[in-house]
Amino acid sequence: MRLTDFSDYSLRVLLYAAARDGQLITIEETSKVYGISRAHLMKVANQLTRAGFLRAVRGRSGGLTLAKAPAQIR
């Protein structure tokens, strides 16, 4: 099965957020870990936030975290 780049990046962000166990992750950090452009990850994170998979925390010490427990995401 082939995934689009967008789907691949979405899964990577969700897996990375789940692995961080409730800690906030940043777009910058995630882009460095996976070697994905920051601009593209911003689009992915925006869609995941709108869909209710991620929760965004604004501000200087903000970031992203899963909106639900990993076991509840289907």
PDB file with SEQRES, HELIX, SHEET and CRYST1 records, atoms N, CA, C and O in Angstrom:
SEQRES   1 A   74  MET ARG LEU THR ASP PHE SER ASP TYR SER LEU ARG VAL          
SEQRES   2 A   74  LEU LEU TYR ALA ALA ALA ARG ASP GLY GLN LEU ILE THR          
SEQRES   3 A   74  ILE GLU GLU THR SER LYS VAL TYR GLY ILE SER ARG ALA          
SEQRES   4 A   74  HIS LEU MET LYS VAL ALA ASN GLN LEU THR ARG ALA GLY          
SEQRES   5 A   74  PHE LEU ARG ALA VAL ARG GLY ARG SER GLY GLY LEU THR          
SEQRES   6 A   74  LEU ALA LYS ALA PRO ALA GLN ILE ARG                          
HELIX    1 AA1 ASP A    5  ALA A   19  1                                  15    
HELIX    2 AA2 ILE A   27  TYR A   34  1                                   8    
HELIX    3 AA3 ARG A   38  ARG A   50  1                                  13    
HELIX    4 AA4 PRO A   70  GLN A   72  5                                   3    
SHEET    1 AA1 2 LEU A  54  VAL A  57  0                                        
SHEET    2 AA1 2 GLY A  63  LEU A  66 -1                                        
CRYST1    1.000    1.000    1.000  90.00  90.00  90.00 P 1           1          
ATOM      1  N   MET A   1       0.844  -1.173   0.000  1.00  0.00           N  
ATOM      2  CA  MET A   1       0.000   0.000   0.000  1.00  0.00           C  
ATOM      3  C   MET A   1       0.891   1.237   0.000  1.00  0.00           C  
ATOM      4  O   MET A   1       1.860   1.318   0.755  1.00  0.00           O  
ATOM      5  N   ARG A   2       0.562   2.170  -0.828  1.00  0.00           N  
ATOM      6  CA  ARG A   2       1.328   3.416  -0.905  1.00  0.00           C  
ATOM      7  C   ARG A   2       0.547   4.533  -0.233  1.00  0.00           C  
ATOM      8  O   ARG A   2      -0.666   4.660  -0.400  1.00  0.00           O  
ATOM      9  N   LEU A   3       1.272   5.336   0.530  1.00  0.00           N  
ATOM     10  CA  LEU A   3       0.670   6.492   1.187  1.00  0.00           C  
ATOM     11  C   LEU A   3       1.101   7.759   0.473  1.00  0.00           C  
ATOM     12  O   LEU A   3       2.187   7.819  -0.103  1.00  0.00           O  
ATOM     13  N   THR A   4       0.260   8.753   0.513  1.00  0.00           N  
ATOM     14  CA  THR A   4       0.685  10.061   0.023  1.00  0.00           C  
ATOM     15  C   THR A   4       1.679  10.627   1.033  1.00  0.00           C  
ATOM     16  O   THR A   4       1.722  10.187   2.182  1.00  0.00           O  
ATOM     17  N   ASP A   5       2.466  11.590   0.606  1.00  0.00           N  
ATOM     18  CA  ASP A   5       3.409  12.231   1.524  1.00  0.00           C  
ATOM     19  C   ASP A   5       2.666  12.844   2.704  1.00  0.00           C  
ATOM     20  O   ASP A   5       3.131  12.777   3.843  1.00  0.00           O  
ATOM     21  N   PHE A   6       1.519  13.438   2.429  1.00  0.00           N  
ATOM     22  CA  PHE A   6       0.740  14.076   3.488  1.00  0.00           C  
ATOM     23  C   PHE A   6       0.311  13.049   4.537  1.00  0.00           C  
ATOM     24  O   PHE A   6       0.412  13.308   5.736  1.00  0.00           O  
ATOM     25  N   SER A   7      -0.162  11.897   4.093  1.00  0.00           N  
ATOM     26  CA  SER A   7      -0.573  10.842   5.026  1.00  0.00           C  
ATOM     27  C   SER A   7       0.618  10.305   5.806  1.00  0.00           C  
ATOM     28  O   SER A   7       0.524  10.062   7.009  1.00  0.00           O  
ATOM     29  N   ASP A   8       1.733  10.121   5.119  1.00  0.00           N  
ATOM     30  CA  ASP A   8       2.954   9.646   5.762  1.00  0.00           C  
ATOM     31  C   ASP A   8       3.393  10.608   6.861  1.00  0.00           C  
ATOM     32  O   ASP A   8       3.695  10.181   7.975  1.00  0.00           O  
ATOM     33  N   TYR A   9       3.431  11.889   6.556  1.00  0.00           N  
ATOM     34  CA  TYR A   9       3.853  12.892   7.531  1.00  0.00           C  
ATOM     35  C   TYR A   9       2.864  12.985   8.688  1.00  0.00           C  
ATOM     36  O   TYR A   9       3.260  13.190   9.835  1.00  0.00           O  
ATOM     37  N   SER A  10       1.580  12.834   8.385  1.00  0.00           N  
ATOM     38  CA  SER A  10       0.561  12.869   9.439  1.00  0.00           C  
ATOM     39  C   SER A  10       0.770  11.731  10.429  1.00  0.00           C  
ATOM     40  O   SER A  10       0.714  11.934  11.641  1.00  0.00           O  
ATOM     41  N   LEU A  11       1.009  10.542   9.909  1.00  0.00           N  
ATOM     42  CA  LEU A  11       1.247   9.399  10.785  1.00  0.00           C  
ATOM     43  C   LEU A  11       2.511   9.582  11.608  1.00  0.00           C  
ATOM     44  O   LEU A  11       2.544   9.225  12.786  1.00  0.00           O  
ATOM     45  N   ARG A  12       3.546  10.134  11.000  1.00  0.00           N  
ATOM     46  CA  ARG A  12       4.796  10.368  11.727  1.00  0.00           C  
ATOM     47  C   ARG A  12       4.592  11.351  12.877  1.00  0.00           C  
ATOM     48  O   ARG A  12       5.101  11.139  13.978  1.00  0.00           O  
ATOM     49  N   VAL A  13       3.851  12.417  12.623  1.00  0.00           N  
ATOM     50  CA  VAL A  13       3.590  13.407  13.673  1.00  0.00           C  
ATOM     51  C   VAL A  13       2.788  12.774  14.807  1.00  0.00           C  
ATOM     52  O   VAL A  13       3.097  12.989  15.979  1.00  0.00           O  
ATOM     53  N   LEU A  14       1.768  12.000  14.470  1.00  0.00           N  
ATOM     54  CA  LEU A  14       0.957  11.354  15.502  1.00  0.00           C  
ATOM     55  C   LEU A  14       1.773  10.351  16.314  1.00  0.00           C  
ATOM     56  O   LEU A  14       1.643  10.290  17.537  1.00  0.00           O  
ATOM     57  N   LEU A  15       2.606   9.572  15.648  1.00  0.00           N  
ATOM     58  CA  LEU A  15       3.447   8.606  16.356  1.00  0.00           C  
ATOM     59  C   LEU A  15       4.464   9.301  17.248  1.00  0.00           C  
ATOM     60  O   LEU A  15       4.722   8.860  18.368  1.00  0.00           O  
ATOM     61  N   TYR A  16       5.038  10.382  16.752  1.00  0.00           N  
ATOM     62  CA  TYR A  16       6.023  11.125  17.539  1.00  0.00           C  
ATOM     63  C   TYR A  16       5.367  11.746  18.772  1.00  0.00           C  
ATOM     64  O   TYR A  16       5.932  11.712  19.866  1.00  0.00           O  
ATOM     65  N   ALA A  17       4.182  12.307  18.591  1.00  0.00           N  
ATOM     66  CA  ALA A  17       3.457  12.896  19.721  1.00  0.00           C  
ATOM     67  C   ALA A  17       3.081  11.818  20.738  1.00  0.00           C  
ATOM     68  O   ALA A  17       3.157  12.051  21.944  1.00  0.00           O  
ATOM     69  N   ALA A  18       2.679  10.651  20.263  1.00  0.00           N  
ATOM     70  CA  ALA A  18       2.321   9.557  21.172  1.00  0.00           C  
ATOM     71  C   ALA A  18       3.542   9.068  21.945  1.00  0.00           C  
ATOM     72  O   ALA A  18       3.437   8.729  23.124  1.00  0.00           O  
ATOM     73  N   ALA A  19       4.687   9.033  21.292  1.00  0.00           N  
ATOM     74  CA  ALA A  19       5.911   8.570  21.946  1.00  0.00           C  
ATOM     75  C   ALA A  19       6.384   9.540  23.025  1.00  0.00           C  
ATOM     76  O   ALA A  19       7.068   9.137  23.965  1.00  0.00           O  
ATOM     77  N   ARG A  20       6.029  10.798  22.896  1.00  0.00           N  
ATOM     78  CA  ARG A  20       6.451  11.812  23.873  1.00  0.00           C  
ATOM     79  C   ARG A  20       5.561  11.828  25.112  1.00  0.00           C  
ATOM     80  O   ARG A  20       5.809  12.596  26.041  1.00  0.00           O  
ATOM     81  N   ASP A  21       4.540  10.997  25.133  1.00  0.00           N  
ATOM     82  CA  ASP A  21       3.719  10.739  26.315  1.00  0.00           C  
ATOM     83  C   ASP A  21       3.209  11.997  27.013  1.00  0.00           C  
ATOM     84  O   ASP A  21       3.466  12.213  28.198  1.00  0.00           O  
ATOM     85  N   GLY A  22       2.483  12.822  26.263  1.00  0.00           N  
ATOM     86  CA  GLY A  22       1.846  13.995  26.850  1.00  0.00           C  
ATOM     87  C   GLY A  22       2.689  15.252  26.876  1.00  0.00           C  
ATOM     88  O   GLY A  22       2.170  16.326  27.181  1.00  0.00           O  
ATOM     89  N   GLN A  23       3.976  15.156  26.565  1.00  0.00           N  
ATOM     90  CA  GLN A  23       4.821  16.344  26.497  1.00  0.00           C  
ATOM     91  C   GLN A  23       4.518  17.092  25.206  1.00  0.00           C  
ATOM     92  O   GLN A  23       4.102  16.495  24.213  1.00  0.00           O  
ATOM     93  N   LEU A  24       4.728  18.386  25.229  1.00  0.00           N  
ATOM     94  CA  LEU A  24       4.526  19.180  24.022  1.00  0.00           C  
ATOM     95  C   LEU A  24       5.667  18.942  23.041  1.00  0.00           C  
ATOM     96  O   LEU A  24       6.833  18.873  23.428  1.00  0.00           O  
ATOM     97  N   ILE A  25       5.313  18.818  21.779  1.00  0.00           N  
ATOM     98  CA  ILE A  25       6.314  18.734  20.718  1.00  0.00           C  
ATOM     99  C   ILE A  25       6.191  19.992  19.871  1.00  0.00           C  
ATOM    100  O   ILE A  25       5.131  20.617  19.833  1.00  0.00           O  
ATOM    101  N   THR A  26       7.259  20.359  19.199  1.00  0.00           N  
ATOM    102  CA  THR A  26       7.221  21.535  18.335  1.00  0.00           C  
ATOM    103  C   THR A  26       7.388  21.115  16.883  1.00  0.00           C  
ATOM    104  O   THR A  26       7.909  20.039  16.587  1.00  0.00           O  
ATOM    105  N   ILE A  27       6.940  21.974  15.991  1.00  0.00           N  
ATOM    106  CA  ILE A  27       7.109  21.737  14.562  1.00  0.00           C  
ATOM    107  C   ILE A  27       8.598  21.679  14.232  1.00  0.00           C  
ATOM    108  O   ILE A  27       9.043  20.818  13.472  1.00  0.00           O  
ATOM    109  N   GLU A  28       9.355  22.596  14.806  1.00  0.00           N  
ATOM    110  CA  GLU A  28      10.799  22.663  14.553  1.00  0.00           C  
ATOM    111  C   GLU A  28      11.487  21.357  14.945  1.00  0.00           C  
ATOM    112  O   GLU A  28      12.272  20.800  14.177  1.00  0.00           O  
ATOM    113  N   GLU A  29      11.188  20.888  16.124  1.00  0.00           N  
ATOM    114  CA  GLU A  29      11.774  19.647  16.641  1.00  0.00           C  
ATOM    115  C   GLU A  29      11.408  18.463  15.744  1.00  0.00           C  
ATOM    116  O   GLU A  29      12.271  17.663  15.382  1.00  0.00           O  
ATOM    117  N   THR A  30      10.147  18.359  15.392  1.00  0.00           N  
ATOM    118  CA  THR A  30       9.668  17.253  14.572  1.00  0.00           C  
ATOM    119  C   THR A  30      10.272  17.301  13.177  1.00  0.00           C  
ATOM    120  O   THR A  30      10.606  16.259  12.614  1.00  0.00           O  
ATOM    121  N   SER A  31      10.417  18.491  12.613  1.00  0.00           N  
ATOM    122  CA  SER A  31      10.997  18.607  11.274  1.00  0.00           C  
ATOM    123  C   SER A  31      12.455  18.163  11.273  1.00  0.00           C  
ATOM    124  O   SER A  31      12.919  17.576  10.295  1.00  0.00           O  
ATOM    125  N   LYS A  32      13.179  18.433  12.349  1.00  0.00           N  
ATOM    126  CA  LYS A  32      14.579  17.994  12.441  1.00  0.00           C  
ATOM    127  C   LYS A  32      14.675  16.480  12.610  1.00  0.00           C  
ATOM    128  O   LYS A  32      15.541  15.841  12.013  1.00  0.00           O  
ATOM    129  N   VAL A  33      13.795  15.913  13.413  1.00  0.00           N  
ATOM    130  CA  VAL A  33      13.825  14.470  13.658  1.00  0.00           C  
ATOM    131  C   VAL A  33      13.565  13.692  12.369  1.00  0.00           C  
ATOM    132  O   VAL A  33      14.247  12.704  12.095  1.00  0.00           O  
ATOM    133  N   TYR A  34      12.588  14.127  11.580  1.00  0.00           N  
ATOM    134  CA  TYR A  34      12.187  13.388  10.387  1.00  0.00           C  
ATOM    135  C   TYR A  34      12.729  13.953   9.081  1.00  0.00           C  
ATOM    136  O   TYR A  34      12.541  13.342   8.029  1.00  0.00           O  
ATOM    137  N   GLY A  35      13.386  15.088   9.119  1.00  0.00           N  
ATOM    138  CA  GLY A  35      13.929  15.671   7.893  1.00  0.00           C  
ATOM    139  C   GLY A  35      12.852  16.145   6.933  1.00  0.00           C  
ATOM    140  O   GLY A  35      12.999  16.032   5.716  1.00  0.00           O  
ATOM    141  N   ILE A  36      11.774  16.674   7.484  1.00  0.00           N  
ATOM    142  CA  ILE A  36      10.653  17.175   6.687  1.00  0.00           C  
ATOM    143  C   ILE A  36      10.641  18.689   6.806  1.00  0.00           C  
ATOM    144  O   ILE A  36      10.972  19.232   7.860  1.00  0.00           O  
ATOM    145  N   SER A  37      10.264  19.374   5.736  1.00  0.00           N  
ATOM    146  CA  SER A  37      10.263  20.835   5.780  1.00  0.00           C  
ATOM    147  C   SER A  37       9.279  21.349   6.832  1.00  0.00           C  
ATOM    148  O   SER A  37       8.200  20.793   7.034  1.00  0.00           O  
ATOM    149  N   ARG A  38       9.686  22.412   7.480  1.00  0.00           N  
ATOM    150  CA  ARG A  38       8.878  23.027   8.539  1.00  0.00           C  
ATOM    151  C   ARG A  38       7.534  23.506   7.991  1.00  0.00           C  
ATOM    152  O   ARG A  38       6.498  23.338   8.636  1.00  0.00           O  
ATOM    153  N   ALA A  39       7.556  24.103   6.802  1.00  0.00           N  
ATOM    154  CA  ALA A  39       6.327  24.630   6.196  1.00  0.00           C  
ATOM    155  C   ALA A  39       5.321  23.507   5.931  1.00  0.00           C  
ATOM    156  O   ALA A  39       4.124  23.670   6.170  1.00  0.00           O  
ATOM    157  N   HIS A  40       5.809  22.376   5.440  1.00  0.00           N  
ATOM    158  CA  HIS A  40       4.901  21.269   5.147  1.00  0.00           C  
ATOM    159  C   HIS A  40       4.337  20.683   6.442  1.00  0.00           C  
ATOM    160  O   HIS A  40       3.159  20.330   6.502  1.00  0.00           O  
ATOM    161  N   LEU A  41       5.168  20.581   7.471  1.00  0.00           N  
ATOM    162  CA  LEU A  41       4.679  20.063   8.751  1.00  0.00           C  
ATOM    163  C   LEU A  41       3.655  20.988   9.388  1.00  0.00           C  
ATOM    164  O   LEU A  41       2.755  20.527  10.090  1.00  0.00           O  
ATOM    165  N   MET A  42       3.782  22.277   9.151  1.00  0.00           N  
ATOM    166  CA  MET A  42       2.787  23.216   9.679  1.00  0.00           C  
ATOM    167  C   MET A  42       1.420  22.937   9.069  1.00  0.00           C  
ATOM    168  O   MET A  42       0.406  22.995   9.765  1.00  0.00           O  
ATOM    169  N   LYS A  43       1.385  22.636   7.774  1.00  0.00           N  
ATOM    170  CA  LYS A  43       0.119  22.306   7.112  1.00  0.00           C  
ATOM    171  C   LYS A  43      -0.465  21.010   7.676  1.00  0.00           C  
ATOM    172  O   LYS A  43      -1.665  20.912   7.933  1.00  0.00           O  
ATOM    173  N   VAL A  44       0.408  20.024   7.863  1.00  0.00           N  
ATOM    174  CA  VAL A  44      -0.031  18.738   8.406  1.00  0.00           C  
ATOM    175  C   VAL A  44      -0.592  18.925   9.816  1.00  0.00           C  
ATOM    176  O   VAL A  44      -1.675  18.430  10.126  1.00  0.00           O  
ATOM    177  N   ALA A  45       0.144  19.637  10.663  1.00  0.00           N  
ATOM    178  CA  ALA A  45      -0.285  19.852  12.046  1.00  0.00           C  
ATOM    179  C   ALA A  45      -1.595  20.631  12.105  1.00  0.00           C  
ATOM    180  O   ALA A  45      -2.443  20.361  12.956  1.00  0.00           O  
ATOM    181  N   ASN A  46      -1.760  21.584  11.215  1.00  0.00           N  
ATOM    182  CA  ASN A  46      -2.999  22.361  11.172  1.00  0.00           C  
ATOM    183  C   ASN A  46      -4.189  21.452  10.867  1.00  0.00           C  
ATOM    184  O   ASN A  46      -5.231  21.551  11.515  1.00  0.00           O  
ATOM    185  N   GLN A  47      -4.036  20.579   9.895  1.00  0.00           N  
ATOM    186  CA  GLN A  47      -5.124  19.657   9.538  1.00  0.00           C  
ATOM    187  C   GLN A  47      -5.423  18.680  10.680  1.00  0.00           C  
ATOM    188  O   GLN A  47      -6.584  18.393  10.969  1.00  0.00           O  
ATOM    189  N   LEU A  48      -4.372  18.174  11.322  1.00  0.00           N  
ATOM    190  CA  LEU A  48      -4.574  17.235  12.426  1.00  0.00           C  
ATOM    191  C   LEU A  48      -5.238  17.911  13.622  1.00  0.00           C  
ATOM    192  O   LEU A  48      -6.020  17.288  14.340  1.00  0.00           O  
ATOM    193  N   THR A  49      -4.926  19.179  13.830  1.00  0.00           N  
ATOM    194  CA  THR A  49      -5.554  19.933  14.914  1.00  0.00           C  
ATOM    195  C   THR A  49      -7.025  20.173  14.603  1.00  0.00           C  
ATOM    196  O   THR A  49      -7.881  20.006  15.472  1.00  0.00           O  
ATOM    197  N   ARG A  50      -7.318  20.559  13.383  1.00  0.00           N  
ATOM    198  CA  ARG A  50      -8.715  20.792  12.983  1.00  0.00           C  
ATOM    199  C   ARG A  50      -9.544  19.517  13.042  1.00  0.00           C  
ATOM    200  O   ARG A  50     -10.738  19.557  13.340  1.00  0.00           O  
ATOM    201  N   ALA A  51      -8.904  18.382  12.757  1.00  0.00           N  
ATOM    202  CA  ALA A  51      -9.615  17.102  12.775  1.00  0.00           C  
ATOM    203  C   ALA A  51      -9.773  16.542  14.189  1.00  0.00           C  
ATOM    204  O   ALA A  51     -10.461  15.542  14.389  1.00  0.00           O  
ATOM    205  N   GLY A  52      -9.133  17.188  15.169  1.00  0.00           N  
ATOM    206  CA  GLY A  52      -9.289  16.763  16.553  1.00  0.00           C  
ATOM    207  C   GLY A  52      -8.287  15.733  17.041  1.00  0.00           C  
ATOM    208  O   GLY A  52      -8.452  15.181  18.129  1.00  0.00           O  
ATOM    209  N   PHE A  53      -7.246  15.461  16.254  1.00  0.00           N  
ATOM    210  CA  PHE A  53      -6.232  14.501  16.677  1.00  0.00           C  
ATOM    211  C   PHE A  53      -5.153  15.138  17.544  1.00  0.00           C  
ATOM    212  O   PHE A  53      -4.620  14.492  18.446  1.00  0.00           O  
ATOM    213  N   LEU A  54      -4.830  16.394  17.279  1.00  0.00           N  
ATOM    214  CA  LEU A  54      -3.822  17.116  18.044  1.00  0.00           C  
ATOM    215  C   LEU A  54      -4.457  18.292  18.763  1.00  0.00           C  
ATOM    216  O   LEU A  54      -5.498  18.802  18.350  1.00  0.00           O  
ATOM    217  N   ARG A  55      -3.818  18.713  19.843  1.00  0.00           N  
ATOM    218  CA  ARG A  55      -4.215  19.919  20.562  1.00  0.00           C  
ATOM    219  C   ARG A  55      -3.037  20.873  20.485  1.00  0.00           C  
ATOM    220  O   ARG A  55      -1.912  20.506  20.822  1.00  0.00           O  
ATOM    221  N   ALA A  56      -3.292  22.087  20.045  1.00  0.00           N  
ATOM    222  CA  ALA A  56      -2.244  23.093  19.906  1.00  0.00           C  
ATOM    223  C   ALA A  56      -2.254  24.017  21.115  1.00  0.00           C  
ATOM    224  O   ALA A  56      -3.306  24.473  21.561  1.00  0.00           O  
ATOM    225  N   VAL A  57      -1.062  24.283  21.633  1.00  0.00           N  
ATOM    226  CA  VAL A  57      -0.886  25.227  22.732  1.00  0.00           C  
ATOM    227  C   VAL A  57      -0.084  26.389  22.174  1.00  0.00           C  
ATOM    228  O   VAL A  57       1.054  26.214  21.740  1.00  0.00           O  
ATOM    229  N   ARG A  58      -0.675  27.570  22.185  1.00  0.00           N  
ATOM    230  CA  ARG A  58      -0.027  28.737  21.596  1.00  0.00           C  
ATOM    231  C   ARG A  58       0.942  29.374  22.578  1.00  0.00           C  
ATOM    232  O   ARG A  58       0.884  29.139  23.785  1.00  0.00           O  
ATOM    233  N   GLY A  59       1.823  30.178  22.031  1.00  0.00           N  
ATOM    234  CA  GLY A  59       2.740  30.940  22.869  1.00  0.00           C  
ATOM    235  C   GLY A  59       4.171  30.452  22.784  1.00  0.00           C  
ATOM    236  O   GLY A  59       4.477  29.468  22.110  1.00  0.00           O  
ATOM    237  N   ARG A  60       5.030  31.158  23.477  1.00  0.00           N  
ATOM    238  CA  ARG A  60       6.465  30.882  23.429  1.00  0.00           C  
ATOM    239  C   ARG A  60       6.807  29.454  23.862  1.00  0.00           C  
ATOM    240  O   ARG A  60       7.656  28.809  23.248  1.00  0.00           O  
ATOM    241  N   SER A  61       6.171  28.974  24.883  1.00  0.00           N  
ATOM    242  CA  SER A  61       6.456  27.620  25.359  1.00  0.00           C  
ATOM    243  C   SER A  61       5.390  26.629  24.898  1.00  0.00           C  
ATOM    244  O   SER A  61       5.191  25.588  25.525  1.00  0.00           O  
ATOM    245  N   GLY A  62       4.712  26.952  23.810  1.00  0.00           N  
ATOM    246  CA  GLY A  62       3.640  26.117  23.291  1.00  0.00           C  
ATOM    247  C   GLY A  62       4.147  24.982  22.435  1.00  0.00           C  
ATOM    248  O   GLY A  62       5.352  24.768  22.299  1.00  0.00           O  
ATOM    249  N   GLY A  63       3.219  24.269  21.869  1.00  0.00           N  
ATOM    250  CA  GLY A  63       3.550  23.151  21.002  1.00  0.00           C  
ATOM    251  C   GLY A  63       2.309  22.339  20.706  1.00  0.00           C  
ATOM    252  O   GLY A  63       1.187  22.840  20.763  1.00  0.00           O  
ATOM    253  N   LEU A  64       2.529  21.094  20.393  1.00  0.00           N  
ATOM    254  CA  LEU A  64       1.443  20.189  20.034  1.00  0.00           C  
ATOM    255  C   LEU A  64       1.481  18.964  20.929  1.00  0.00           C  
ATOM    256  O   LEU A  64       2.550  18.525  21.353  1.00  0.00           O  
ATOM    257  N   THR A  65       0.325  18.424  21.210  1.00  0.00           N  
ATOM    258  CA  THR A  65       0.211  17.173  21.943  1.00  0.00           C  
ATOM    259  C   THR A  65      -1.028  16.449  21.426  1.00  0.00           C  
ATOM    260  O   THR A  65      -1.886  17.055  20.784  1.00  0.00           O  
ATOM    261  N   LEU A  66      -1.114  15.172  21.705  1.00  0.00           N  
ATOM    262  CA  LEU A  66      -2.300  14.435  21.280  1.00  0.00           C  
ATOM    263  C   LEU A  66      -3.526  14.965  22.010  1.00  0.00           C  
ATOM    264  O   LEU A  66      -3.466  15.284  23.198  1.00  0.00           O  
ATOM    265  N   ALA A  67      -4.628  15.053  21.294  1.00  0.00           N  
ATOM    266  CA  ALA A  67      -5.875  15.537  21.887  1.00  0.00           C  
ATOM    267  C   ALA A  67      -6.579  14.436  22.679  1.00  0.00           C  
ATOM    268  O   ALA A  67      -7.392  14.719  23.558  1.00  0.00           O  
ATOM    269  N   LYS A  68      -6.262  13.175  22.361  1.00  0.00           N  
ATOM    270  CA  LYS A  68      -6.866  12.025  23.029  1.00  0.00           C  
ATOM    271  C   LYS A  68      -5.749  11.062  23.421  1.00  0.00           C  
ATOM    272  O   LYS A  68      -4.617  11.182  22.951  1.00  0.00           O  
ATOM    273  N   ALA A  69      -6.076  10.126  24.270  1.00  0.00           N  
ATOM    274  CA  ALA A  69      -5.120   9.067  24.595  1.00  0.00           C  
ATOM    275  C   ALA A  69      -4.844   8.252  23.330  1.00  0.00           C  
ATOM    276  O   ALA A  69      -5.749   8.062  22.518  1.00  0.00           O  
ATOM    277  N   PRO A  70      -3.617   7.770  23.146  1.00  0.00           N  
ATOM    278  CA  PRO A  70      -3.298   7.018  21.925  1.00  0.00           C  
ATOM    279  C   PRO A  70      -4.244   5.844  21.664  1.00  0.00           C  
ATOM    280  O   PRO A  70      -4.542   5.548  20.507  1.00  0.00           O  
ATOM    281  N   ALA A  71      -4.714   5.181  22.698  1.00  0.00           N  
ATOM    282  CA  ALA A  71      -5.611   4.035  22.525  1.00  0.00           C  
ATOM    283  C   ALA A  71      -6.981   4.439  21.988  1.00  0.00           C  
ATOM    284  O   ALA A  71      -7.697   3.603  21.436  1.00  0.00           O  
ATOM    285  N   GLN A  72      -7.354   5.700  22.141  1.00  0.00           N  
ATOM    286  CA  GLN A  72      -8.664   6.169  21.687  1.00  0.00           C  
ATOM    287  C   GLN A  72      -8.655   6.649  20.240  1.00  0.00           C  
ATOM    288  O   GLN A  72      -9.721   6.912  19.681  1.00  0.00           O  
ATOM    289  N   ILE A  73      -7.502   6.768  19.627  1.00  0.00           N  
ATOM    290  CA  ILE A  73      -7.420   7.243  18.243  1.00  0.00           C  
ATOM    291  C   ILE A  73      -7.604   6.060  17.310  1.00  0.00           C  
ATOM    292  O   ILE A  73      -6.891   5.060  17.397  1.00  0.00           O  
ATOM    293  N   ARG A  74      -8.572   6.192  16.419  1.00  0.00           N  
ATOM    294  CA  ARG A  74      -8.859   5.119  15.452  1.00  0.00           C  
ATOM    295  C   ARG A  74      -8.911   5.685  14.062  1.00  0.00           C  
ATOM    296  O   ARG A  74      -9.141   4.948  13.104  1.00  0.00           O  
TER     297      ARG A  74                                                      
END                                                                             
